Amino acid sequence: MAESRWSLQRRLVALVLVLLAAAATVVGVASTLALRDSLLTDLDGDVVAASRRALTGPGAQLEGRGLQIGTLRVAAVGSQVGGIYITRRAELADLDPVAASAVLTRLARVGVPQTVTVGGLGRYRMVAQVAPGGVVVATGLPMEDVDATLARHMATTAGVTLLGLAALGLLGTALVRRELRPLARVAATASAVAATPLDRGEVALPARVPAADTDPDTEVGRVGAALNRMLTHVEDALAARHRSETQVRRFVADASHELRTPLASIRGYAELVRRVPGEVPPDVLAAMDRVESEARRMTTLVEDLLLLARLDAGRPLDRAPVDLAALAADAVRDAHAAAPDHRWLLEVPDGADRPSVVVGDGDALRQVLGNLLANARVHTPAGTTVTTTVRPPGGATPGTVAVAVRDDGPGFPPELADRLFDRFARGDAARSPGTGTGLGLAIADAIVRAHGGTITADGTPGATTFTVTLPVAGPAPTPPPAPPRPGS
């Protein structure tokens, strides 16, 4: 599955937000650490002041006089350890001896405030001192206020950061979108050119990047100027190609037209020789037959070239209602007469409620079907079954009528599919050897496209299928009854 790619606008906004979030995180951590140091410094001053009052004399260490709420004091005289603390209700309470011993154990350095966790009471900032008589006294104050202040500061910093990022994200999106508008206009120009059919005919590329978006001092401007230069070169190349193609088409049309007369003369003289009174040597008759055969083949090639030239020139075709079922029946009947060693089948819609009428040139469409059937006849061995199917409206594509010609011959390789409808494309290497000009499928493709339809080929081995799809006519007259299917 292809990964989803973000647009340049989204990536820029996301990158800016990431950088801002990183900067805000660094600032937040630094300010939190600074606040923590300040709060601990103040608390340490209070702890040291409270510890000094514990050194006033023997017996004063575990008395609650003068202690502020939350103060914790632990004293050790020899092996005896005791502790007291002032509750939130300003009451004096005794500390568990085990917890008191643990506090003194954690205070490794005398006179240096340290953070100690006291079981059941929480974290305290404590300092140990040595009173007269060798009494070790540890005094501490709770860190609840410090922790609460730090928590409020971090929550406030996080909230402000998130709100700021959201606001900057909206503002950044608007600003980045505004700054990327020239690039969007360049992309729109490129898309307009990409949507222009460039494969045939005279091509003009009116789309150009606006002059305001071709400033050489900006990155987008340089891209826009380069695109305009490229479009100018492409337009010049397309114009030169069109002029060349026009000259070639004109030459082919003129040459084909001029060749029709001499070819007719050659055929006439060859037939005249065979009708000369008296005995004509057999080798001369064979030569004349060969001359006539080649003249007929050349005449077919000339007619095909002339038809393609007319189609390329865009000459309008006749427009009249044409029943594809009737055309298919005639084409199959002719194919059966030309190749009785093949098995020809016809499938047409039953009943007048499923018409197969299109608007077009009946002779041209007849030639399309004839070319497809001739292609199946020439490139398949004897005994091949060729089925012609007329699919009425309501089939795979609504509003169209399709005619499919399918044979169970050897098919053609996939690499031939891309050039199957090219002019002079020969399928001899793909299917069984045959003869032909290589223009039959090209003519069929040109005629179908001139009618606004499509022709496709499926060369699956053992089931070659050509499908012609044409737009269905509007309200059509009731078609005649389907002709009988030819025998196989």
C-alpha positions in Angstrom: 0.0 0.0 0.0 1.5 3.4 -1.0 2.4 5.7 1.8 0.4 8.9 2.2 2.5 11.9 1.2 1.8 15.3 2.8 1.7 18.4 0.6 4.5 20.9 0.8 2.3 23.3 2.7 1.6 20.7 5.4 5.2 19.7 5.6 6.3 23.3 6.0 3.7 24.1 8.7 4.5 20.8 10.5 8.3 21.6 10.4 7.7 25.1 11.8 5.5 23.7 14.6 8.1 21.1 15.5 10.8 23.7 15.7 8.6 25.9 17.8 7.6 23.0 20.1 11.3 22.1 20.6 12.1 25.7 21.4 9.1 26.0 23.8 10.2 22.7 25.5 13.7 24.0 26.0 12.4 27.3 27.4 9.9 25.4 29.7 12.5 23.0 31.0 15.0 25.8 31.6 12.4 28.0 33.4 11.2 25.1 35.5 14.8 24.2 36.6 15.4 27.9 37.4 12.2 28.1 39.5 13.0 24.9 41.2 16.5 26.2 42.2 15.0 29.4 43.5 12.3 27.6 45.5 14.8 25.2 47.0 17.2 28.0 47.9 14.4 29.7 49.8 13.3 26.5 51.4 16.9 25.6 52.3 17.2 29.0 54.1 14.1 28.2 56.2 15.4 24.7 57.0 18.8 26.0 58.1 17.1 28.7 60.3 14.9 26.1 61.9 17.8 23.7 62.5 19.7 26.4 64.3 16.9 26.7 66.8 17.4 23.1 67.7 20.9 23.7 68.9 19.8 26.0 71.8 20.6 23.4 74.4 20.1 19.9 75.6 16.6 18.6 75.7 15.2 21.2 73.3 15.6 19.1 70.2 12.4 17.1 70.5 10.2 19.8 71.8 7.6 21.4 69.6 7.9 25.0 70.9 8.5 27.5 68.2 8.2 25.0 65.3 6.1 26.0 62.3 3.5 23.7 60.8 5.0 20.8 58.9 8.4 20.9 60.6 10.1 17.5 61.1 12.8 16.9 63.6 14.8 13.8 64.4 17.4 13.5 67.2 19.9 10.8 68.1 21.6 10.5 71.5 23.8 7.5 71.4 21.8 4.6 70.2 18.5 6.3 71.1 16.7 7.8 68.1 13.4 9.8 68.2 11.5 12.2 66.1 8.6 14.6 66.1 6.7 16.6 63.5 4.0 19.3 63.4 0.8 18.2 61.6 -1.3 20.4 59.4 -3.6 21.0 62.4 -0.6 22.4 64.3 -0.5 19.3 66.6 2.7 17.7 67.8 3.1 14.0 66.7 5.8 11.4 67.3 7.7 9.9 64.4 8.1 6.2 64.1 11.6 5.2 65.4 12.2 3.1 62.3 11.4 6.1 60.0 13.5 8.4 62.2 16.5 6.0 62.0 16.0 5.9 58.2 16.0 9.7 58.0 19.4 9.9 59.8 20.8 7.2 57.7 20.0 9.1 54.5 21.5 12.3 55.7 25.1 11.5 54.9 26.5 15.0 55.1 26.2 17.4 58.1 25.2 21.0 57.4 24.1 20.4 53.8 20.4 20.5 53.0 19.2 17.3 51.2 15.9 15.9 50.0 14.7 12.9 52.0 11.5 10.8 51.5 10.0 10.0 54.9 7.7 7.0 55.0 4.1 8.1 55.4 4.8 11.8 55.3 6.3 12.5 51.9 9.3 14.4 50.8 11.2 16.8 53.1 14.1 19.1 52.7 16.3 18.3 55.7 19.7 19.3 57.2 21.6 17.6 59.9 23.5 19.4 62.7 25.5 18.3 65.7 24.3 19.8 68.9 26.4 20.3 72.1 26.9 17.0 73.9 27.2 15.0 70.6 23.5 15.0 69.9 22.8 14.7 66.1 19.7 16.7 65.2 18.0 16.7 61.7 15.4 19.3 60.9 13.3 19.5 57.8 10.4 21.2 56.1 7.9 19.6 53.7 8.4 20.1 49.9 4.7 20.0 49.2 4.5 23.7 48.4 7.6 23.5 46.2 6.3 20.5 44.3 2.8 22.1 44.0 4.4 25.3 42.7 6.5 23.4 40.1 3.5 21.4 39.0 1.4 24.5 38.5 4.3 26.1 36.6 4.7 23.1 34.3 1.0 22.8 33.7 0.7 26.5 32.9 3.8 26.3 30.6 2.4 23.2 28.8 -1.0 24.8 28.4 0.3 28.1 27.1 2.7 26.2 24.7 -0.2 24.1 23.3 -2.4 27.1 22.8 0.4 29.0 21.2 1.2 26.1 18.9 -2.4 25.8 17.9 -2.6 29.6 17.2 0.7 29.5 15.3 -0.4 26.5 13.4 -3.5 28.3 12.1 -1.5 31.5 11.4 1.3 29.6 9.8 -1.0 27.7 7.6 -2.6 30.9 6.3 0.9 32.5 5.8 2.4 29.5 4.1 -0.7 29.1 1.9 -0.3 32.8 0.9 3.4 32.4 0.1 2.8 29.2 -1.9 0.1 30.7 -4.1 2.7 31.5 -6.9 3.8 27.8 -6.8 0.1 26.7 -7.0 -0.4 28.9 -10.1 2.7 27.3 -11.7 1.3 23.8 -10.8 -2.1 24.8 -12.3 -0.3 25.9 -15.5 1.5 22.5 -15.7 -1.7 20.6 -15.0 -3.5 22.5 -17.8 -0.7 21.6 -20.2 -0.8 18.0 -19.1 -4.5 17.8 -19.8 -4.0 19.0 -23.4 -3.9 16.1 -25.9 -0.5 16.3 -27.6 -0.5 13.0 -29.5 -2.0 14.2 -32.7 -3.2 17.1 -34.7 -2.3 20.8 -34.4 -1.5 21.6 -30.8 -1.4 25.0 -29.3 -0.3 25.7 -25.7 -2.0 28.9 -24.7 -1.3 28.2 -21.0 1.7 30.1 -19.6 2.8 31.0 -16.1 1.8 34.6 -15.3 4.6 37.2 -15.6 4.2 38.0 -11.9 5.3 34.4 -11.1 8.5 34.5 -13.2 10.6 36.8 -11.0 14.2 35.5 -11.3 15.0 36.7 -7.8 12.7 34.1 -6.2 12.8 30.3 -6.4 9.2 30.0 -7.6 9.9 32.7 -10.2 12.8 30.8 -11.6 10.7 27.6 -11.8 7.9 29.6 -13.6 10.3 31.1 -16.1 11.9 27.8 -16.8 8.5 26.2 -17.3 7.5 29.0 -19.8 10.7 28.4 -21.8 10.1 24.7 -21.8 6.5 25.2 -23.0 7.7 27.4 -25.8 10.2 24.8 -26.9 7.5 22.1 -26.7 5.0 24.2 -28.7 7.6 24.8 -31.4 8.5 21.1 -31.6 4.8 20.2 -31.8 4.2 22.7 -34.5 7.2 21.3 -36.5 5.9 17.8 -36.0 2.4 18.8 -37.2 3.8 20.4 -40.3 5.8 17.3 -41.0 2.8 15.0 -40.4 0.7 17.2 -42.6 3.2 17.0 -45.4 3.4 13.2 -45.0 -0.3 12.8 -45.0 -0.7 15.0 -48.1 2.0 13.0 -49.9 0.4 9.7 -49.0 -3.0 10.9 -50.0 -1.7 12.4 -53.3 0.4 9.3 -54.0 -2.4 6.9 -53.2 -4.8 8.9 -55.4 -2.3 9.0 -58.3 -1.5 5.3 -58.0 -5.1 4.2 -58.5 -5.1 4.9 -62.2 -1.9 3.1 -63.2 -2.9 0.1 -61.0 -6.2 -0.1 -62.8 -4.4 0.1 -66.1 -2.0 -2.7 -65.1 -5.0 -5.0 -64.1 -6.7 -4.1 -67.3 -3.8 -4.9 -69.6 -3.1 -8.1 -67.6 -6.7 -9.2 -68.2 -6.4 -8.2 -71.9 -3.4 -10.4 -72.4 -5.3 -13.4 -71.1 -8.1 -12.7 -73.6 -5.9 -12.3 -76.6 -7.1 -14.6 -79.4 -4.9 -17.6 -80.0 -2.9 -19.8 -77.8 -1.0 -18.1 -75.0 1.9 -19.9 -73.4 1.1 -21.3 -69.9 4.0 -19.4 -68.4 2.7 -16.1 -69.8 -0.8 -16.8 -68.3 0.8 -17.6 -65.0 2.8 -14.4 -65.1 -0.4 -12.4 -65.9 -2.3 -14.1 -63.1 0.6 -13.1 -60.8 0.5 -9.5 -62.1 -3.2 -9.3 -61.5 -2.9 -10.7 -58.0 -0.2 -8.2 -57.0 -2.1 -5.4 -58.7 -5.2 -6.2 -56.6 -3.1 -6.4 -53.4 -1.5 -3.0 -54.2 -4.9 -1.6 -55.0 -6.1 -2.7 -51.6 -3.1 -1.1 -49.9 -3.6 2.1 -51.8 -7.3 2.3 -50.9 -6.4 1.7 -47.2 -3.7 4.4 -47.3 -6.1 6.8 -48.9 -8.8 6.0 -46.3 -6.4 6.6 -43.5 -5.3 9.9 -45.0 -8.9 11.0 -45.3 -9.6 10.0 -41.6 -6.4 11.8 -40.5 -7.6 14.9 -42.4 -10.8 14.9 -40.3 -13.2 14.6 -43.2 -16.7 14.1 -41.8 -18.3 10.7 -42.1 -21.9 10.0 -43.1 -24.3 10.0 -40.2 -27.3 7.8 -40.3 -28.9 5.1 -38.1 -27.0 1.8 -38.5 -28.1 -1.5 -37.1 -25.0 -3.2 -35.8 -26.7 -6.6 -35.6 -27.5 -6.5 -39.3 -23.9 -5.4 -40.1 -22.5 -8.2 -38.0 -24.8 -10.7 -39.7 -23.6 -9.6 -43.2 -19.9 -9.5 -42.1 -20.1 -13.1 -40.6 -21.8 -14.3 -43.8 -19.1 -12.8 -45.9 -16.4 -14.3 -43.7 -18.0 -17.7 -43.9 -17.9 -17.5 -47.7 -14.3 -16.4 -47.7 -13.1 -19.1 -45.2 -15.4 -22.1 -44.9 -12.7 -24.0 -43.1 -13.3 -21.8 -40.0 -16.3 -22.1 -37.7 -18.2 -18.8 -37.7 -20.8 -18.0 -35.0 -23.1 -15.0 -34.4 -24.8 -13.9 -31.2 -27.2 -11.0 -31.5 -29.8 -9.6 -29.1 -33.3 -11.2 -29.3 -36.3 -9.0 -29.7 -37.0 -5.4 -30.7 -36.9 -4.2 -27.1 -33.1 -4.5 -27.2 -32.0 -2.4 -30.1 -28.4 -2.2 -31.3 -28.6 0.9 -33.4 -25.9 3.6 -33.6 -25.6 6.7 -35.6 -22.7 6.6 -38.1 -21.3 5.7 -41.5 -22.7 2.3 -42.4 -19.9 1.5 -45.0 -17.2 2.5 -42.6 -18.6 0.4 -39.7 -19.0 -2.5 -42.1 -15.3 -2.2 -42.9 -14.5 -2.3 -39.2 -16.3 -5.6 -38.7 -14.8 -6.9 -42.0 -11.3 -6.1 -40.9 -11.7 -7.7 -37.5 -13.1 -10.9 -39.0 -10.4 -10.9 -41.7 -7.8 -10.5 -39.0 -9.2 -13.6 -37.2 -9.3 -15.5 -40.5 -5.8 -14.7 -41.6 -4.1 -15.2 -38.2 -5.8 -18.4 -37.0 -5.5 -22.0 -38.3 -8.3 -23.8 -40.0 -11.0 -25.1 -37.7 -10.8 -22.1 -35.4 -14.1 -20.9 -33.9 -14.7 -17.2 -34.4 -17.7 -15.8 -32.4 -19.2 -12.3 -33.1 -21.3 -11.0 -30.3 -23.5 -7.9 -30.4 -24.1 -6.6 -26.9 -27.1 -4.2 -26.7 -27.4 -1.1 -24.4 -27.5 -1.8 -20.7 -24.3 -3.9 -20.8 -21.0 -3.2 -19.2 -21.1 0.5 -20.2 -24.5 2.3 -20.1 -25.4 4.2 -23.2 -23.2 2.1 -25.5 -23.4 -0.8 -27.9 -20.6 -3.2 -28.1 -19.5 -5.7 -30.8 -17.0 -8.4 -29.7 -15.1 -10.7 -32.1 -13.6 -13.6 -30.3 -11.5 -16.5 -31.6 -10.0 -19.5 -29.9 -6.7 -19.1 -31.8 -3.2 -18.9 -30.4 -3.6 -15.2 -29.2 -0.8 -12.7 -29.2 2.0 -11.8 -26.6 1.5 -8.9 -24.2 4.4 -6.9 -25.7 2.4 -6.7 -29.0 -0.7 -5.1 -27.3 0.8 -1.6 -27.1 1.4 -1.4 -30.9 -1.4 -3.7 -32.1 -3.3 -0.8 -33.6 -0.3 1.0 -35.1 0.0 1.3 -38.8 1.9 -1.6 -40.5 2.0 -3.5 -37.3 2.3 -7.2 -38.2 1.2 -10.0 -36.0 3.0 -12.7 -37.9 5.4 -13.4 -35.1 2.7 -13.6 -32.5 0.1 -15.6 -34.3 0.2 -18.1 -37.1 1.8 -16.7 -40.3 -0.6 -14.8 -42.6 -0.8 -12.1 -45.1 -2.1 -8.5 -45.0 -1.0 -4.9 -45.3 -0.8 -4.3 -41.6 -3.4 -1.5 -41.8 -6.6 -3.4 -41.0 -6.6 -2.8 -37.3 -5.2 0.7 -37.7 -8.1 1.5 -40.0 -10.6 -0.1 -37.6 -9.2 2.0 -34.8 -9.4 5.3 -36.8 -13.0 4.6 -37.9 -14.1 3.7 -34.4 -12.5 6.8 -32.9 -14.1 9.0 -35.6 -17.4 7.7 -34.3 -16.6 8.6 -30.7 -16.1 5.0 -29.7 -13.2 2.7 -28.5 -11.7 -0.5 -29.7 -9.8 -2.8 -27.3 -8.0 -6.1 -27.6 -7.5 -9.0 -25.2 -4.8 -11.4 -26.3 -5.3 -14.0 -23.6 -3.8 -17.2 -25.1 -6.6 -19.3 -26.5 -9.2 -16.5 -26.5 -8.3 -13.4 -28.5 -11.1 -10.8 -28.3 -11.5 -7.5 -30.1 -14.3 -5.3 -28.7 -15.7 -2.3 -30.4 -17.8 0.0 -28.2 -19.9 2.8 -29.8 -22.3 5.3 -28.4 -25.9 4.2 -28.7 -28.3 6.2 -30.9 -31.2 8.1 -29.4 -34.7 6.9 -30.1 -34.1 4.4 -32.8 -36.4 2.8 -35.2 -37.5 -0.8 -34.6 -34.7 -2.9 -36.0 -35.5 -5.7 -38.5 -35.6 -9.2 -37.3 -32.2 -10.7 -36.7 -30.9 -12.6 -39.8 -30.4 -16.3 -39.5 -27.0 -17.4 -38.2 -24.7 -18.8 -40.8 -23.8 -22.5 -40.5 -20.5 -23.6 -39.0 
